[in-house]
Amino acid sequence: MKDKKQSRLRRAKKLRAKISRQGVTRLSVHRTAQHIYAQVIDASGGKVLAASSTLDAGVKKAVKNTSNCDAAAEVGKQIAELAKKAGVEQVAFDRSGFRYHGRVKALADAAREAGLKL
């Protein structure tokens, strides 16, 4: 039996292959116990156009705790604003093998509300 990380990476690989076939810019999310990170990566996969996380000073000031849905929503808002500044309107949501639930869902919903098309 595989461990949790290997299973997540297998799911992530499958999802990224599908996104790369579409040839679109992707919003990649990584979640740890304490923080959540988001990057907008161009279609070739070689360049990060925008990045945000709960480690950013602006996000840390806005939230009390970095490991909850409120913090993830704040990161979602910020990444949408940064993506728009970079000229990106539509992205494919790459959840990196994490379930679309809790903090990952909160980040995606906040990005949608801030005007990013997922």
MODELLER restraints for C-alpha pairs under 7 A, 6 or more apart:
rsr = mdl.restraints
at = mdl.atoms
rsr.add(forms.Gaussian(group=physical.xy_distance, feature=features.Distance(at['CA:8:A'], at['CA:97:A']), mean=4.66, stdev=0.5))
rsr.add(forms.Gaussian(group=physical.xy_distance, feature=features.Distance(at['CA:8:A'], at['CA:98:A']), mean=6.47, stdev=0.5))
rsr.add(forms.Gaussian(group=physical.xy_distance, feature=features.Distance(at['CA:9:A'], at['CA:97:A']), mean=6.07, stdev=0.5))
rsr.add(forms.Gaussian(group=physical.xy_distance, feature=features.Distance(at['CA:11:A'], at['CA:97:A']), mean=4.75, stdev=0.5))
rsr.add(forms.Gaussian(group=physical.xy_distance, feature=features.Distance(at['CA:12:A'], at['CA:96:A']), mean=4.52, stdev=0.5))
rsr.add(forms.Gaussian(group=physical.xy_distance, feature=features.Distance(at['CA:12:A'], at['CA:97:A']), mean=4.11, stdev=0.5))
rsr.add(forms.Gaussian(group=physical.xy_distance, feature=features.Distance(at['CA:16:A'], at['CA:94:A']), mean=6.94, stdev=0.5))
rsr.add(forms.Gaussian(group=physical.xy_distance, feature=features.Distance(at['CA:19:A'], at['CA:92:A']), mean=6.85, stdev=0.5))
rsr.add(forms.Gaussian(group=physical.xy_distance, feature=features.Distance(at['CA:23:A'], at['CA:43:A']), mean=5.32, stdev=0.5))
rsr.add(forms.Gaussian(group=physical.xy_distance, feature=features.Distance(at['CA:24:A'], at['CA:43:A']), mean=4.71, stdev=0.5))
rsr.add(forms.Gaussian(group=physical.xy_distance, feature=features.Distance(at['CA:24:A'], at['CA:91:A']), mean=6.56, stdev=0.5))
rsr.add(forms.Gaussian(group=physical.xy_distance, feature=features.Distance(at['CA:24:A'], at['CA:92:A']), mean=6.61, stdev=0.5))
rsr.add(forms.Gaussian(group=physical.xy_distance, feature=features.Distance(at['CA:25:A'], at['CA:40:A']), mean=6.97, stdev=0.5))
rsr.add(forms.Gaussian(group=physical.xy_distance, feature=features.Distance(at['CA:25:A'], at['CA:41:A']), mean=5.76, stdev=0.5))
rsr.add(forms.Gaussian(group=physical.xy_distance, feature=features.Distance(at['CA:25:A'], at['CA:42:A']), mean=4.54, stdev=0.5))
rsr.add(forms.Gaussian(group=physical.xy_distance, feature=features.Distance(at['CA:25:A'], at['CA:43:A']), mean=4.40, stdev=0.5))
rsr.add(forms.Gaussian(group=physical.xy_distance, feature=features.Distance(at['CA:25:A'], at['CA:91:A']), mean=5.04, stdev=0.5))
rsr.add(forms.Gaussian(group=physical.xy_distance, feature=features.Distance(at['CA:25:A'], at['CA:92:A']), mean=6.27, stdev=0.5))
rsr.add(forms.Gaussian(group=physical.xy_distance, feature=features.Distance(at['CA:26:A'], at['CA:40:A']), mean=5.66, stdev=0.5))
rsr.add(forms.Gaussian(group=physical.xy_distance, feature=features.Distance(at['CA:26:A'], at['CA:41:A']), mean=5.36, stdev=0.5))
rsr.add(forms.Gaussian(group=physical.xy_distance, feature=features.Distance(at['CA:26:A'], at['CA:42:A']), mean=6.60, stdev=0.5))
rsr.add(forms.Gaussian(group=physical.xy_distance, feature=features.Distance(at['CA:26:A'], at['CA:43:A']), mean=6.99, stdev=0.5))
rsr.add(forms.Gaussian(group=physical.xy_distance, feature=features.Distance(at['CA:26:A'], at['CA:91:A']), mean=4.87, stdev=0.5))
rsr.add(forms.Gaussian(group=physical.xy_distance, feature=features.Distance(at['CA:26:A'], at['CA:92:A']), mean=4.52, stdev=0.5))
rsr.add(forms.Gaussian(group=physical.xy_distance, feature=features.Distance(at['CA:26:A'], at['CA:93:A']), mean=5.82, stdev=0.5))
rsr.add(forms.Gaussian(group=physical.xy_distance, feature=features.Distance(at['CA:26:A'], at['CA:94:A']), mean=6.23, stdev=0.5))
rsr.add(forms.Gaussian(group=physical.xy_distance, feature=features.Distance(at['CA:27:A'], at['CA:38:A']), mean=6.74, stdev=0.5))
rsr.add(forms.Gaussian(group=physical.xy_distance, feature=features.Distance(at['CA:27:A'], at['CA:39:A']), mean=5.62, stdev=0.5))
rsr.add(forms.Gaussian(group=physical.xy_distance, feature=features.Distance(at['CA:27:A'], at['CA:40:A']), mean=4.50, stdev=0.5))
rsr.add(forms.Gaussian(group=physical.xy_distance, feature=features.Distance(at['CA:27:A'], at['CA:41:A']), mean=6.42, stdev=0.5))
rsr.add(forms.Gaussian(group=physical.xy_distance, feature=features.Distance(at['CA:27:A'], at['CA:91:A']), mean=6.00, stdev=0.5))
rsr.add(forms.Gaussian(group=physical.xy_distance, feature=features.Distance(at['CA:27:A'], at['CA:92:A']), mean=6.02, stdev=0.5))
rsr.add(forms.Gaussian(group=physical.xy_distance, feature=features.Distance(at['CA:27:A'], at['CA:93:A']), mean=4.99, stdev=0.5))
rsr.add(forms.Gaussian(group=physical.xy_distance, feature=features.Distance(at['CA:27:A'], at['CA:94:A']), mean=5.60, stdev=0.5))
rsr.add(forms.Gaussian(group=physical.xy_distance, feature=features.Distance(at['CA:28:A'], at['CA:38:A']), mean=5.59, stdev=0.5))
rsr.add(forms.Gaussian(group=physical.xy_distance, feature=features.Distance(at['CA:28:A'], at['CA:39:A']), mean=5.19, stdev=0.5))
rsr.add(forms.Gaussian(group=physical.xy_distance, feature=features.Distance(at['CA:28:A'], at['CA:40:A']), mean=6.29, stdev=0.5))
rsr.add(forms.Gaussian(group=physical.xy_distance, feature=features.Distance(at['CA:28:A'], at['CA:93:A']), mean=6.47, stdev=0.5))
rsr.add(forms.Gaussian(group=physical.xy_distance, feature=features.Distance(at['CA:28:A'], at['CA:94:A']), mean=4.62, stdev=0.5))
rsr.add(forms.Gaussian(group=physical.xy_distance, feature=features.Distance(at['CA:28:A'], at['CA:95:A']), mean=6.07, stdev=0.5))
rsr.add(forms.Gaussian(group=physical.xy_distance, feature=features.Distance(at['CA:28:A'], at['CA:96:A']), mean=6.65, stdev=0.5))
rsr.add(forms.Gaussian(group=physical.xy_distance, feature=features.Distance(at['CA:29:A'], at['CA:37:A']), mean=5.68, stdev=0.5))
rsr.add(forms.Gaussian(group=physical.xy_distance, feature=features.Distance(at['CA:29:A'], at['CA:38:A']), mean=4.53, stdev=0.5))
rsr.add(forms.Gaussian(group=physical.xy_distance, feature=features.Distance(at['CA:29:A'], at['CA:39:A']), mean=6.62, stdev=0.5))
rsr.add(forms.Gaussian(group=physical.xy_distance, feature=features.Distance(at['CA:29:A'], at['CA:94:A']), mean=6.38, stdev=0.5))
rsr.add(forms.Gaussian(group=physical.xy_distance, feature=features.Distance(at['CA:29:A'], at['CA:95:A']), mean=5.30, stdev=0.5))
rsr.add(forms.Gaussian(group=physical.xy_distance, feature=features.Distance(at['CA:29:A'], at['CA:96:A']), mean=6.18, stdev=0.5))
rsr.add(forms.Gaussian(group=physical.xy_distance, feature=features.Distance(at['CA:30:A'], at['CA:36:A']), mean=5.83, stdev=0.5))
rsr.add(forms.Gaussian(group=physical.xy_distance, feature=features.Distance(at['CA:30:A'], at['CA:37:A']), mean=5.10, stdev=0.5))
rsr.add(forms.Gaussian(group=physical.xy_distance, feature=features.Distance(at['CA:30:A'], at['CA:38:A']), mean=6.46, stdev=0.5))
rsr.add(forms.Gaussian(group=physical.xy_distance, feature=features.Distance(at['CA:30:A'], at['CA:96:A']), mean=6.53, stdev=0.5))
rsr.add(forms.Gaussian(group=physical.xy_distance, feature=features.Distance(at['CA:31:A'], at['CA:37:A']), mean=6.36, stdev=0.5))
rsr.add(forms.Gaussian(group=physical.xy_distance, feature=features.Distance(at['CA:33:A'], at['CA:67:A']), mean=6.58, stdev=0.5))
rsr.add(forms.Gaussian(group=physical.xy_distance, feature=features.Distance(at['CA:34:A'], at['CA:66:A']), mean=6.20, stdev=0.5))
rsr.add(forms.Gaussian(group=physical.xy_distance, feature=features.Distance(at['CA:34:A'], at['CA:67:A']), mean=4.75, stdev=0.5))
rsr.add(forms.Gaussian(group=physical.xy_distance, feature=features.Distance(at['CA:35:A'], at['CA:54:A']), mean=5.65, stdev=0.5))
rsr.add(forms.Gaussian(group=physical.xy_distance, feature=features.Distance(at['CA:35:A'], at['CA:66:A']), mean=5.74, stdev=0.5))
rsr.add(forms.Gaussian(group=physical.xy_distance, feature=features.Distance(at['CA:35:A'], at['CA:67:A']), mean=5.43, stdev=0.5))
rsr.add(forms.Gaussian(group=physical.xy_distance, feature=features.Distance(at['CA:36:A'], at['CA:53:A']), mean=5.69, stdev=0.5))
rsr.add(forms.Gaussian(group=physical.xy_distance, feature=features.Distance(at['CA:36:A'], at['CA:54:A']), mean=5.89, stdev=0.5))
rsr.add(forms.Gaussian(group=physical.xy_distance, feature=features.Distance(at['CA:36:A'], at['CA:72:A']), mean=6.43, stdev=0.5))
rsr.add(forms.Gaussian(group=physical.xy_distance, feature=features.Distance(at['CA:37:A'], at['CA:52:A']), mean=6.05, stdev=0.5))
rsr.add(forms.Gaussian(group=physical.xy_distance, feature=features.Distance(at['CA:37:A'], at['CA:53:A']), mean=4.23, stdev=0.5))
rsr.add(forms.Gaussian(group=physical.xy_distance, feature=features.Distance(at['CA:37:A'], at['CA:54:A']), mean=6.75, stdev=0.5))
rsr.add(forms.Gaussian(group=physical.xy_distance, feature=features.Distance(at['CA:38:A'], at['CA:51:A']), mean=5.73, stdev=0.5))
rsr.add(forms.Gaussian(group=physical.xy_distance, feature=features.Distance(at['CA:38:A'], at['CA:52:A']), mean=5.37, stdev=0.5))
rsr.add(forms.Gaussian(group=physical.xy_distance, feature=features.Distance(at['CA:38:A'], at['CA:53:A']), mean=6.02, stdev=0.5))
rsr.add(forms.Gaussian(group=physical.xy_distance, feature=features.Distance(at['CA:38:A'], at['CA:79:A']), mean=6.93, stdev=0.5))
rsr.add(forms.Gaussian(group=physical.xy_distance, feature=features.Distance(at['CA:39:A'], at['CA:48:A']), mean=6.59, stdev=0.5))
rsr.add(forms.Gaussian(group=physical.xy_distance, feature=features.Distance(at['CA:39:A'], at['CA:50:A']), mean=5.69, stdev=0.5))
rsr.add(forms.Gaussian(group=physical.xy_distance, feature=features.Distance(at['CA:39:A'], at['CA:51:A']), mean=4.30, stdev=0.5))
rsr.add(forms.Gaussian(group=physical.xy_distance, feature=features.Distance(at['CA:39:A'], at['CA:52:A']), mean=6.49, stdev=0.5))
rsr.add(forms.Gaussian(group=physical.xy_distance, feature=features.Distance(at['CA:40:A'], at['CA:48:A']), mean=5.86, stdev=0.5))
rsr.add(forms.Gaussian(group=physical.xy_distance, feature=features.Distance(at['CA:40:A'], at['CA:49:A']), mean=5.45, stdev=0.5))
rsr.add(forms.Gaussian(group=physical.xy_distance, feature=features.Distance(at['CA:40:A'], at['CA:50:A']), mean=5.08, stdev=0.5))
rsr.add(forms.Gaussian(group=physical.xy_distance, feature=features.Distance(at['CA:40:A'], at['CA:51:A']), mean=6.30, stdev=0.5))
rsr.add(forms.Gaussian(group=physical.xy_distance, feature=features.Distance(at['CA:40:A'], at['CA:83:A']), mean=6.81, stdev=0.5))
rsr.add(forms.Gaussian(group=physical.xy_distance, feature=features.Distance(at['CA:41:A'], at['CA:47:A']), mean=5.78, stdev=0.5))
rsr.add(forms.Gaussian(group=physical.xy_distance, feature=features.Distance(at['CA:41:A'], at['CA:48:A']), mean=4.49, stdev=0.5))
rsr.add(forms.Gaussian(group=physical.xy_distance, feature=features.Distance(at['CA:41:A'], at['CA:49:A']), mean=5.66, stdev=0.5))
rsr.add(forms.Gaussian(group=physical.xy_distance, feature=features.Distance(at['CA:42:A'], at['CA:48:A']), mean=6.45, stdev=0.5))
rsr.add(forms.Gaussian(group=physical.xy_distance, feature=features.Distance(at['CA:42:A'], at['CA:49:A']), mean=6.56, stdev=0.5))
rsr.add(forms.Gaussian(group=physical.xy_distance, feature=features.Distance(at['CA:49:A'], at['CA:86:A']), mean=6.45, stdev=0.5))
rsr.add(forms.Gaussian(group=physical.xy_distance, feature=features.Distance(at['CA:50:A'], at['CA:79:A']), mean=6.81, stdev=0.5))
rsr.add(forms.Gaussian(group=physical.xy_distance, feature=features.Distance(at['CA:50:A'], at['CA:82:A']), mean=5.78, stdev=0.5))
rsr.add(forms.Gaussian(group=physical.xy_distance, feature=features.Distance(at['CA:50:A'], at['CA:83:A']), mean=5.74, stdev=0.5))
rsr.add(forms.Gaussian(group=physical.xy_distance, feature=features.Distance(at['CA:51:A'], at['CA:79:A']), mean=6.39, stdev=0.5))
rsr.add(forms.Gaussian(group=physical.xy_distance, feature=features.Distance(at['CA:52:A'], at['CA:75:A']), mean=6.13, stdev=0.5))
rsr.add(forms.Gaussian(group=physical.xy_distance, feature=features.Distance(at['CA:52:A'], at['CA:78:A']), mean=6.74, stdev=0.5))
rsr.add(forms.Gaussian(group=physical.xy_distance, feature=features.Distance(at['CA:52:A'], at['CA:79:A']), mean=5.69, stdev=0.5))
rsr.add(forms.Gaussian(group=physical.xy_distance, feature=features.Distance(at['CA:53:A'], at['CA:75:A']), mean=5.79, stdev=0.5))
rsr.add(forms.Gaussian(group=physical.xy_distance, feature=features.Distance(at['CA:54:A'], at['CA:60:A']), mean=6.09, stdev=0.5))
rsr.add(forms.Gaussian(group=physical.xy_distance, feature=features.Distance(at['CA:54:A'], at['CA:66:A']), mean=5.79, stdev=0.5))
rsr.add(forms.Gaussian(group=physical.xy_distance, feature=features.Distance(at['CA:54:A'], at['CA:71:A']), mean=6.68, stdev=0.5))
rsr.add(forms.Gaussian(group=physical.xy_distance, feature=features.Distance(at['CA:54:A'], at['CA:75:A']), mean=6.52, stdev=0.5))
rsr.add(forms.Gaussian(group=physical.xy_distance, feature=features.Distance(at['CA:59:A'], at['CA:74:A']), mean=6.44, stdev=0.5))
rsr.add(forms.Gaussian(group=physical.xy_distance, feature=features.Distance(at['CA:59:A'], at['CA:75:A']), mean=6.74, stdev=0.5))
rsr.add(forms.Gaussian(group=physical.xy_distance, feature=features.Distance(at['CA:63:A'], at['CA:71:A']), mean=5.86, stdev=0.5))
rsr.add(forms.Gaussian(group=physical.xy_distance, feature=features.Distance(at['CA:65:A'], at['CA:71:A']), mean=6.81, stdev=0.5))
rsr.add(forms.Gaussian(group=physical.xy_distance, feature=features.Distance(at['CA:68:A'], at['CA:103:A']), mean=6.55, stdev=0.5))
rsr.add(forms.Gaussian(group=physical.xy_distance, feature=features.Distance(at['CA:69:A'], at['CA:102:A']), mean=6.54, stdev=0.5))
rsr.add(forms.Gaussian(group=physical.xy_distance, feature=features.Distance(at['CA:69:A'], at['CA:103:A']), mean=4.76, stdev=0.5))
rsr.add(forms.Gaussian(group=physical.xy_distance, feature=features.Distance(at['CA:69:A'], at['CA:106:A']), mean=5.78, stdev=0.5))
rsr.add(forms.Gaussian(group=physical.xy_distance, feature=features.Distance(at['CA:72:A'], at['CA:103:A']), mean=5.58, stdev=0.5))
rsr.add(forms.Gaussian(group=physical.xy_distance, feature=features.Distance(at['CA:72:A'], at['CA:106:A']), mean=5.98, stdev=0.5))
rsr.add(forms.Gaussian(group=physical.xy_distance, feature=features.Distance(at['CA:72:A'], at['CA:107:A']), mean=4.89, stdev=0.5))
rsr.add(forms.Gaussian(group=physical.xy_distance, feature=features.Distance(at['CA:73:A'], at['CA:106:A']), mean=5.21, stdev=0.5))
rsr.add(forms.Gaussian(group=physical.xy_distance, feature=features.Distance(at['CA:73:A'], at['CA:107:A']), mean=4.60, stdev=0.5))
rsr.add(forms.Gaussian(group=physical.xy_distance, feature=features.Distance(at['CA:73:A'], at['CA:110:A']), mean=5.09, stdev=0.5))
rsr.add(forms.Gaussian(group=physical.xy_distance, feature=features.Distance(at['CA:75:A'], at['CA:107:A']), mean=6.52, stdev=0.5))
rsr.add(forms.Gaussian(group=physical.xy_distance, feature=features.Distance(at['CA:76:A'], at['CA:107:A']), mean=4.40, stdev=0.5))
rsr.add(forms.Gaussian(group=physical.xy_distance, feature=features.Distance(at['CA:76:A'], at['CA:108:A']), mean=6.26, stdev=0.5))
rsr.add(forms.Gaussian(group=physical.xy_distance, feature=features.Distance(at['CA:76:A'], at['CA:110:A']), mean=4.98, stdev=0.5))
rsr.add(forms.Gaussian(group=physical.xy_distance, feature=features.Distance(at['CA:76:A'], at['CA:111:A']), mean=4.49, stdev=0.5))
rsr.add(forms.Gaussian(group=physical.xy_distance, feature=features.Distance(at['CA:77:A'], at['CA:110:A']), mean=5.41, stdev=0.5))
rsr.add(forms.Gaussian(group=physical.xy_distance, feature=features.Distance(at['CA:77:A'], at['CA:111:A']), mean=5.11, stdev=0.5))
rsr.add(forms.Gaussian(group=physical.xy_distance, feature=features.Distance(at['CA:77:A'], at['CA:114:A']), mean=5.61, stdev=0.5))
rsr.add(forms.Gaussian(group=physical.xy_distance, feature=features.Distance(at['CA:79:A'], at['CA:111:A']), mean=6.93, stdev=0.5))
rsr.add(forms.Gaussian(group=physical.xy_distance, feature=features.Distance(at['CA:80:A'], at['CA:111:A']), mean=5.16, stdev=0.5))
rsr.add(forms.Gaussian(group=physical.xy_distance, feature=features.Distance(at['CA:80:A'], at['CA:114:A']), mean=5.96, stdev=0.5))
rsr.add(forms.Gaussian(group=physical.xy_distance, feature=features.Distance(at['CA:80:A'], at['CA:115:A']), mean=6.78, stdev=0.5))
rsr.add(forms.Gaussian(group=physical.xy_distance, feature=features.Distance(at['CA:80:A'], at['CA:116:A']), mean=5.58, stdev=0.5))
rsr.add(forms.Gaussian(group=physical.xy_distance, feature=features.Distance(at['CA:89:A'], at['CA:116:A']), mean=5.59, stdev=0.5))
rsr.add(forms.Gaussian(group=physical.xy_distance, feature=features.Distance(at['CA:89:A'], at['CA:117:A']), mean=6.20, stdev=0.5))
rsr.add(forms.Gaussian(group=physical.xy_distance, feature=features.Distance(at['CA:90:A'], at['CA:116:A']), mean=6.02, stdev=0.5))
rsr.add(forms.Gaussian(group=physical.xy_distance, feature=features.Distance(at['CA:90:A'], at['CA:117:A']), mean=4.56, stdev=0.5))
rsr.add(forms.Gaussian(group=physical.xy_distance, feature=features.Distance(at['CA:90:A'], at['CA:118:A']), mean=6.11, stdev=0.5))
rsr.add(forms.Gaussian(group=physical.xy_distance, feature=features.Distance(at['CA:91:A'], at['CA:117:A']), mean=6.22, stdev=0.5))
rsr.add(forms.Gaussian(group=physical.xy_distance, feature=features.Distance(at['CA:91:A'], at['CA:118:A']), mean=5.29, stdev=0.5))
rsr.add(forms.Gaussian(group=physical.xy_distance, feature=features.Distance(at['CA:92:A'], at['CA:118:A']), mean=5.55, stdev=0.5))
rsr.add(forms.Gaussian(group=physical.xy_distance, feature=features.Distance(at['CA:93:A'], at['CA:118:A']), mean=5.91, stdev=0.5))
rsr.add(forms.Gaussian(group=physical.xy_distance, feature=features.Distance(at['CA:112:A'], at['CA:118:A']), mean=6.62, stdev=0.5))
